Amino acid sequence: MTTKSEIPKFDLNDPMPEDYRKLLVKLCCVEHGIEMISRTAILDFLSKVWKVGTYQAPSPFERVRTASYCWQEVGHSEMFYNIAYDLDPDLANEDLPVTQYAFHMDFPTWTELAAVNFLTDRVGMYQANEWVDSSYVVLAKVAPLVVKDERGHTAMGYDRLERVCESAKGREEAQRAMEKWYPAALDMFGRSESKRQHEYIRWGLKKRQNGELRRQFIGDVSPLIAKLGLDVPDENKNRRFF
């Protein structure tokens, strides 16, 4: 088994083994090309965030926070577009479909948007943390900033949920939002039996398996959900990928 010290590092324009390059293109141009607003589905997603997060914001402060969130996500889009373009310009410019279904779900209310930020941005934080010390130096350089931003986004979502849950009606709305978005967030980690994840780990493009990341997520968010006065949804209910 390859140890961490034995995994080679590759920088921009370095010669790479073909197997490594294929995985890197898959990771940066397809799987995490979902960050790029050059893809219609992500542009639509951020447009919905903007509409709900500004027009339904309960205060000017929250409108500003939504604007800051969108600005940071567009910054991520630029970074990942540049990474993808350097690897495969044609694929970077292709309007690929986004297969993670969470990005196609509607969140028509302020409460649902808060749940989206709290849950799905936390998934993004865990995934970006996998790229810290990545064998691809370009990805390793941007990973800490993405982790920092996503940590702020999930904290923002939780703060908003705390305010929503101050009333009984708000807690009812938040519980419905949790039941809808908790399984979608768990599915975002991918299948536990995925074969490709082991190749990513072997080449230093990931550190942990999908199931391990999902278990950490469950362990971290369950007490936070309970602290809001909500029931933690059944982790096996309404799931599509295990």
Secondary structure, 3 states (H helix, E strand, C coil): CCCHHHCCCECCCCCCCHHHHHHHHHHHHHHCHHHCCCCHHHHHHHHHHHHHHHHCCCCHHHHHHHHHHHHHHHHHHHHHHHHHHHHCHHHHHCCCCCCCHHHHCCCCCHHHHHHHHHHHHHHHHHHHHCCCCCCEHHHHHHHHHHHHHHHHHHHHHHHHHHHHCCCHHHHHHHHHHHHHHHHHHHHCCCCCCCCHHHHHHHCCCCCCCHHHHHHHHHHHHHHHHHHCCCCCCCCCCCCCCC
